[in-house]
């Protein structure tokens, strides 16, 4: 039976009270910058012209009103208003987006593969990076326009004076820890099994902050010794996971899809954060940009956000194709992707979830991760609101309405 400590601190309870709880229930279904990209995918814009008779145009508009996107050869023109008419003239159309090796960033993958960026008049290149530090450097050097970055590193970089801001969400939950099978005979035994173990993790990460919360609640000290947990830090999640091959490392942090990979290789799951009461609805990855860029290019970022929102809608209606879209960027078995995306361990939503992130900021300040700071200049919810409102004005359904309800409750 699972032997999990029940002592939950006031700090952890705060994490429970905010976040994407309403959304989850309504939609069940640090290193130096690298100049080399791991992988890139570019949307090839090809201009096409097509003459339609007045009768054909009428038929297209009629079918699009029924929500049949596939009826349109150019969805941005016939399924709703022309993109420029909705967002205004785009200040910039060539956009570079950075992501990590995680299924958590699927909104960008789906928006690219399903043509939503193109529908919004954008030519987007997606590039994989290895760490949050690299992504922040990419933003500040203007090599990236958008980066999907974990909430904890985003907050710590902001507190250190980096002029970056959150303008949308990417994933809630989706992390945990795995351990070698000789130390656990079943999954989800909790942090108690980490006593006396060397645990690989990533400093300045959501995974590390969550582990520290659970250890504190269980009255387990961090350090060397039979009754303590020794945390060994690595520069990236990839490095932390690879450290399991070392005899001196017993367990490691894991975000999606590393948890599924670990299980397939015989490791046991210590815990899924989505199943821990103190960690439920934890805002993970956020959409991040330079603060000045969000002010200077509002139409462009509204168009980007519209594409992410449409991508979210797609993930809720076409699971099979979503998995295939993700596989274009995260090359693991589709079965693992399906588990990570639809297995109940995470939710990939574009909502900024400001309240949840503020609570997380207070948590990491309490843990000593960073000094307190004013988050208001670094949180832009206007972009998301404008994008969502413009989509709702074109037509709505239960999925889009759930996004609106959640934003109104947690903005």
Secondary structure per residue as TSV (DSSP state, phi and psi in degrees):
chain	resnum	aa	ss	phi	psi
A	1	X	-	360.0	153.7
A	2	X	-	-72.6	131.5
A	3	X	-	-111.0	78.9
A	4	X	-	-108.0	130.5
A	5	X	-	-63.3	140.1
A	6	X	-	-100.1	0.3
A	7	X	-	-78.4	116.7
A	8	X	-	-118.5	122.8
A	9	X	-	-74.7	161.7
A	10	X	H	-58.4	-36.3
A	11	X	H	-60.1	-45.0
A	12	X	H	-70.2	-33.3
A	13	X	H	-62.0	-36.9
A	14	X	H	-58.2	-37.9
A	15	X	H	-64.0	-31.4
A	16	X	H	-73.7	-32.5
A	17	X	H	-78.5	-16.3
A	18	X	S	-124.9	171.1
A	19	X	S	122.5	-146.2
A	20	X	S	-103.1	31.7
A	21	X	H	-58.1	-47.0
A	22	X	H	-62.9	-37.7
A	23	X	H	-68.1	-42.2
A	24	X	H	-60.2	-42.5
A	25	X	H	-72.6	-24.8
A	26	X	H	-92.4	-11.1
A	27	X	-	-132.9	68.0
A	28	X	-	-72.1	-56.9
A	29	X	-	-3.5	360.0
A	30	X	-	360.0	14.1
A	31	X	-	-111.8	171.2
A	32	X	-	-73.3	158.5
A	33	X	-	-70.6	148.6
A	34	X	-	-109.7	134.7
A	35	X	S	-88.2	-6.6
A	36	X	S	-107.0	132.6
A	37	X	-	-81.1	146.3
A	38	X	S	-75.2	-45.1
A	39	X	-	-158.3	151.6
A	40	X	E	-137.7	149.8
A	41	X	E	-136.9	130.1
A	42	X	E	-118.6	136.6
A	43	X	-	-79.8	119.3
A	44	X	-	-87.8	109.4
A	45	X	-	-80.1	121.8
A	46	X	-	-123.0	119.9
A	47	X	-	-76.6	129.0
A	48	X	-	-127.6	146.0
A	49	X	-	-124.3	144.4
A	50	X	-	-147.9	129.1
A	51	X	-	-93.5	126.7
A	52	X	-	-119.6	144.9
A	53	X	-	-76.3	162.7
A	54	X	H	-59.8	-35.4
A	55	X	H	-66.9	-40.6
A	56	X	H	-65.3	-40.3
A	57	X	H	-61.0	-39.8
A	58	X	H	-64.3	-41.9
A	59	X	H	-63.8	-40.5
A	60	X	H	-62.9	-43.5
A	61	X	H	-64.4	-39.2
A	62	X	H	-63.1	-47.0
A	63	X	H	-68.9	-31.6
A	64	X	H	-68.6	-30.4
A	65	X	H	-63.0	-25.9
A	66	X	T	-82.4	3.0
A	67	X	T	84.5	14.3
A	68	X	-	-92.4	84.9
A	69	X	G	-58.7	-34.8
A	70	X	G	-66.8	-13.2
A	71	X	G	-72.4	-15.8
A	72	X	-	-101.3	132.5
A	73	X	S	-74.2	-28.7
A	74	X	S	-131.1	87.3
A	75	X	H	-55.4	-34.6
A	76	X	H	-64.3	-26.4
A	77	X	H	-91.0	-29.8
A	78	X	H	-112.0	-27.1
A	79	X	S	-92.5	77.1
A	80	X	S	102.1	-175.8
A	81	X	S	-72.9	160.3
A	82	X	-	-56.3	142.0
A	83	X	H	-55.7	-42.6
A	84	X	H	-65.6	-36.7
A	85	X	H	-65.2	-29.2
A	86	X	H	-81.1	-51.5
A	87	X	H	-96.4	-15.3
A	88	X	-	88.9	170.4
A	89	X	S	-61.1	128.0
A	90	X	-	-72.2	132.2
A	91	X	S	-73.6	-24.3
A	92	X	-	-152.4	138.3
A	93	X	-	-116.9	-24.5
A	94	X	E	-88.1	111.8
A	95	X	E	-120.7	135.3
A	96	X	E	-111.7	125.5
A	97	X	E	-119.6	130.4
A	98	X	E	-105.2	142.8
A	99	X	E	-143.4	168.7
A	100	X	-	-105.1	171.7
A	101	X	S	-76.2	73.2
A	102	X	S	-150.4	142.0
A	103	X	G	-66.7	-13.7
A	104	X	G	-59.2	-22.6
A	105	X	G	-100.8	28.6
A	106	X	H	-65.1	-21.9
A	107	X	H	-58.5	-38.8
A	108	X	H	-69.5	-39.7
A	109	X	H	-63.6	-47.0
A	110	X	H	-67.8	-41.1
A	111	X	H	-60.3	-35.4
A	112	X	H	-73.9	-51.8
A	113	X	H	-68.1	-32.4
A	114	X	T	-91.2	2.4
A	115	X	T	81.5	14.8
A	116	X	H	-71.3	-34.1
A	117	X	H	-62.2	-46.7
A	118	X	H	-61.2	-40.3
A	119	X	H	-57.2	-32.1
A	120	X	T	-90.3	7.5
A	121	X	T	82.2	22.2
A	122	X	-	-110.5	143.3
A	123	X	E	-111.8	104.2
A	124	X	E	-110.0	137.3
A	125	X	E	-114.2	128.9
A	126	X	E	-104.9	131.5
A	127	X	E	-132.6	131.5
A	128	X	E	-86.7	136.6
A	129	X	-	-121.2	175.6
A	130	X	S	-103.7	-21.5
A	131	X	-	-151.9	164.1
A	132	X	H	-64.0	-37.3
A	133	X	H	-61.4	-41.3
A	134	X	H	-63.2	-40.5
A	135	X	H	-66.1	-42.6
A	136	X	H	-63.9	-41.4
A	137	X	H	-61.4	-38.9
A	138	X	H	-62.5	-38.7
A	139	X	H	-66.8	-46.6
A	140	X	H	-71.5	-22.8
A	141	X	T	-93.3	4.3
A	142	X	T	64.8	21.7
A	143	X	S	-84.4	-20.8
A	144	X	-	-124.8	145.4
A	145	X	S	-99.9	-30.8
A	146	X	E	-138.8	142.6
A	147	X	E	-137.7	138.3
A	148	X	E	-91.3	111.4
A	149	X	E	-130.2	143.8
A	150	X	E	-57.8	148.0
A	151	X	H	-64.8	-38.8
A	152	X	H	-65.2	-52.1
A	153	X	H	-62.2	-34.1
A	154	X	H	-59.8	-47.1
A	155	X	H	-64.7	-41.4
A	156	X	H	-69.1	-38.7
A	157	X	H	-65.0	-38.8
A	158	X	H	-63.2	-41.8
A	159	X	H	-66.1	-23.6
A	160	X	T	-87.9	1.9
A	161	X	T	102.1	3.2
A	162	X	-	-72.0	130.4
A	163	X	-	-86.5	68.5
A	164	X	E	-122.9	155.1
A	165	X	E	-138.4	148.2
A	166	X	E	-83.9	135.4
A	167	X	E	-131.0	1.2
A	168	X	E	-171.2	175.5
A	169	X	E	-108.1	175.3
A	170	X	-	-140.7	-50.2
A	171	X	-	-152.9	146.8
A	172	X	E	-114.3	134.9
A	173	X	E	61.3	-156.4
A	174	X	-	101.0	8.1
A	175	X	E	-124.1	175.0
A	176	X	E	175.4	-160.6
A	177	X	E	-135.1	149.8
A	178	X	E	-123.7	156.9
A	179	X	E	-140.7	152.4
A	180	X	-	-63.5	144.0
A	181	X	G	-64.6	-21.9
A	182	X	G	-70.4	-12.5
A	183	X	G	-106.2	-3.2
A	184	X	-	-155.5	132.6
A	185	X	S	-98.5	0.1
A	186	X	S	-156.3	168.2
A	187	X	S	-78.6	155.7
A	188	X	-	58.3	48.1
A	189	X	-	-83.5	-10.2
A	190	X	-	90.6	174.6
A	191	X	G	-66.5	-13.2
A	192	X	G	-58.1	-32.2
A	193	X	G	-72.1	-8.1
A	194	X	G	-89.0	-4.9
A	195	X	T	-57.7	130.3
A	196	X	T	76.0	9.4
A	197	X	-	-107.3	153.6
A	198	X	E	-93.1	120.4
A	199	X	E	-117.3	122.5
A	200	X	E	-81.7	132.0
A	201	X	E	-148.1	-177.9
A	202	X	E	-120.6	118.8
A	203	X	S	-63.4	147.8
A	204	X	S	62.5	48.0
A	205	X	S	-136.8	158.1
A	206	X	H	-60.7	-41.1
A	207	X	H	-58.7	-42.8
A	208	X	H	-69.4	-42.8
A	209	X	H	-60.7	-42.7
A	210	X	H	-64.5	-41.7
A	211	X	H	-61.1	-42.1
A	212	X	H	-64.3	-36.3
A	213	X	H	-61.9	-47.9
A	214	X	H	-66.9	-39.1
A	215	X	H	-64.8	-40.5
A	216	X	H	-63.1	-43.6
A	217	X	H	-64.9	-30.3
A	218	X	T	-91.0	4.4
A	219	X	T	58.0	38.4
A	220	X	-	-105.9	124.5
A	221	X	-	-80.1	155.4
A	222	X	B	-96.4	130.1
A	223	X	S	149.3	-174.3
A	224	X	S	-89.0	141.3
A	225	X	S	141.4	159.2
A	226	X	T	-63.3	-29.0
A	227	X	T	-102.3	8.0
A	228	X	S	-118.4	170.0
A	229	X	B	-115.8	120.2
A	230	X	E	-93.3	110.6
A	231	X	E	-92.5	124.0
A	232	X	E	-109.3	121.6
A	233	X	E	-94.3	141.7
A	234	X	E	-125.6	166.9
A	235	X	S	-77.1	-24.1
A	236	X	S	-148.4	163.2
A	237	X	H	-62.9	-36.6
A	238	X	H	-60.1	-43.7
A	239	X	H	-68.1	-38.8
A	240	X	H	-64.2	-41.8
A	241	X	H	-67.9	-41.8
A	242	X	H	-62.5	-25.7
A	243	X	G	-65.4	-16.7
A	244	X	G	-61.8	-20.9
A	245	X	G	-73.2	-13.2
A	246	X	S	-86.4	135.2
A	247	X	T	-61.9	-22.6
A	248	X	T	-86.2	-7.9
A	249	X	-	-106.2	127.1
A	250	X	-	-101.0	-29.6
A	251	X	E	-148.0	166.5
A	252	X	E	-154.0	153.4
A	253	X	E	-69.7	159.0
A	254	X	E	-156.6	123.8
A	255	X	E	-109.0	169.1
A	256	X	T	-62.2	133.9
A	257	X	T	-102.4	17.6
A	258	X	H	-62.9	-30.1
A	259	X	H	-64.0	-46.1
A	260	X	H	-64.7	-39.7
A	261	X	H	-61.3	-42.6
A	262	X	H	-62.4	-43.7
A	263	X	H	-62.1	-39.3
A	264	X	H	-67.3	-20.9
A	265	X	T	-99.1	9.9
A	266	X	T	96.4	-0.6
A	267	X	-	-77.9	159.8
A	268	X	E	-105.6	149.2
A	269	X	E	-86.1	123.4
A	270	X	E	-70.6	-49.4
A	271	X	E	-163.4	152.1
A	272	X	E	-100.4	130.9
A	273	X	G	-63.0	-28.7
A	274	X	G	-65.5	-19.7
A	275	X	G	-99.6	0.2
A	276	X	-	-96.9	123.4
A	277	X	G	-56.6	-37.3
A	278	X	G	-74.2	-12.7
A	279	X	G	-118.8	1.5
A	280	X	T	-59.5	142.2
A	281	X	T	61.6	36.8
A	282	X	-	-79.6	119.4
A	283	X	B	-66.0	122.7
A	284	X	-	-99.0	-105.2
A	285	X	E	-73.2	143.5
A	286	X	E	-124.2	156.2
A	287	X	E	-82.1	124.2
A	288	X	E	-128.1	143.5
A	289	X	E	-146.5	169.0
A	290	X	E	-63.9	137.2
A	291	X	H	-58.2	-42.7
A	292	X	H	-66.4	-32.8
A	293	X	H	-66.1	-39.1
A	294	X	H	-63.3	-32.2
A	295	X	H	-79.4	-37.5
A	296	X	H	-80.7	-26.1
A	297	X	-	-126.9	54.8
A	298	X	H	-62.7	-38.1
A	299	X	H	-67.4	-40.1
A	300	X	H	-63.3	-45.9
A	301	X	H	-71.3	-29.1
A	302	X	H	-65.2	-41.0
A	303	X	H	-63.8	-41.7
A	304	X	H	-60.4	-45.1
A	305	X	H	-66.9	-36.2
A	306	X	H	-58.6	-41.1
A	307	X	H	-64.5	-40.7
A	308	X	H	-64.9	-40.6
A	309	X	H	-65.5	-42.5
A	310	X	H	-63.3	-37.8
A	311	X	H	-63.9	-40.5
A	312	X	H	-59.7	-45.2
A	313	X	H	-56.5	-42.4
A	314	X	H	-62.7	-40.8
A	315	X	H	-64.0	-23.8
A	316	X	H	-86.8	-12.1
A	317	X	H	-116.2	-20.2
A	318	X	-	-137.6	84.7
A	319	X	H	-64.6	-44.9
A	320	X	H	-61.8	-46.7
A	321	X	H	-71.0	-33.7
A	322	X	H	-59.2	-44.6
A	323	X	H	-60.5	-41.7
A	324	X	H	-66.6	-37.8
A	325	X	H	-63.3	-43.2
A	326	X	H	-64.2	-37.8
A	327	X	H	-63.3	-23.4
A	328	X	T	-62.0	-22.0
A	329	X	T	-118.6	-29.0
A	330	X	S	-117.9	99.8
A	331	X	-	-85.6	76.3
A	332	X	S	-131.0	173.8
A	333	X	-	-58.4	140.8
A	334	X	H	-59.7	-29.8
A	335	X	H	-61.1	-40.8
A	336	X	H	-67.7	-41.1
A	337	X	H	-60.7	-45.4
A	338	X	H	-59.9	-41.4
A	339	X	H	-63.0	-45.9
A	340	X	H	-67.8	-37.2
A	341	X	H	-84.7	-41.3
A	342	X	H	-117.6	8.5
A	343	X	S	-85.3	3.0
A	344	X	S	89.0	9.3
A	345	X	S	-94.3	-12.5
A	346	X	E	-160.0	165.1
A	347	X	E	-132.7	126.6
A	348	X	-	-100.0	102.1
A	349	X	-	-126.7	144.4
A	350	X	-	-80.7	-5.1
A	351	X	-	-61.5	134.6
A	352	X	-	-64.2	-26.6
A	353	X	-	47.9	58.9
A	354	X	H	-62.1	-44.8
A	355	X	H	-61.5	-43.9
A	356	X	H	-62.8	-37.9
A	357	X	H	-72.3	-36.3
A	358	X	H	-63.1	-42.0
A	359	X	H	-62.5	-40.7
A	360	X	H	-64.0	-38.5
A	361	X	H	-59.0	-45.9
A	362	X	H	-61.4	-35.8
A	363	X	H	-65.0	-47.4
A	364	X	H	-73.4	-26.0
A	365	X	H	-64.4	-43.8
A	366	X	H	-63.5	-34.7
A	367	X	H	-76.1	-10.1
A	368	X	T	89.0	12.3
A	369	X	S	-65.4	-37.5
A	370	X	S	-157.8	166.2
A	371	X	-	-78.5	154.3
A	372	X	-	-67.8	152.0
A	373	X	-	-155.7	166.7
A	374	X	-	-83.1	112.3
A	375	X	-	-82.1	-17.3
A	376	X	G	-54.9	-44.7
A	377	X	G	-68.1	-8.9
A	378	X	G	-113.8	17.6
A	379	X	B	-134.5	112.3
A	380	X	-	-112.2	106.1
A	381	X	-	-99.3	-6.4
A	382	X	H	-64.6	-38.1
A	383	X	H	-60.2	-50.5
A	384	X	H	-62.7	-43.7
A	385	X	H	-60.6	-45.5
A	386	X	H	-62.6	-42.7
A	387	X	H	-65.0	-47.1
A	388	X	H	-66.6	-42.6
A	389	X	H	-60.7	-38.8
A	390	X	H	-67.6	-35.2
A	391	X	H	-70.9	-42.4
A	392	X	H	-62.8	-31.9
A	393	X	H	-67.3	-24.0
A	394	X	H	-85.3	-19.7
A	395	X	-	152.1	149.5
A	396	X	-	-135.2	164.2
A	397	X	-	-153.2	-175.2
A	398	X	H	-61.4	-34.9
A	399	X	H	-68.1	-50.2
A	400	X	H	-65.3	-37.4
A	401	X	H	-64.1	-35.9
A	402	X	H	-65.1	-35.3
A	403	X	H	-64.8	-42.0
A	404	X	H	-63.4	-45.1
A	405	X	H	-61.6	-43.4
A	406	X	H	-66.4	-42.8
A	407	X	H	-60.7	-44.0
A	408	X	H	-61.9	-35.2
A	409	X	H	-78.7	-33.3
A	410	X	H	-120.1	6.1
A	411	X	-	-66.9	360.0
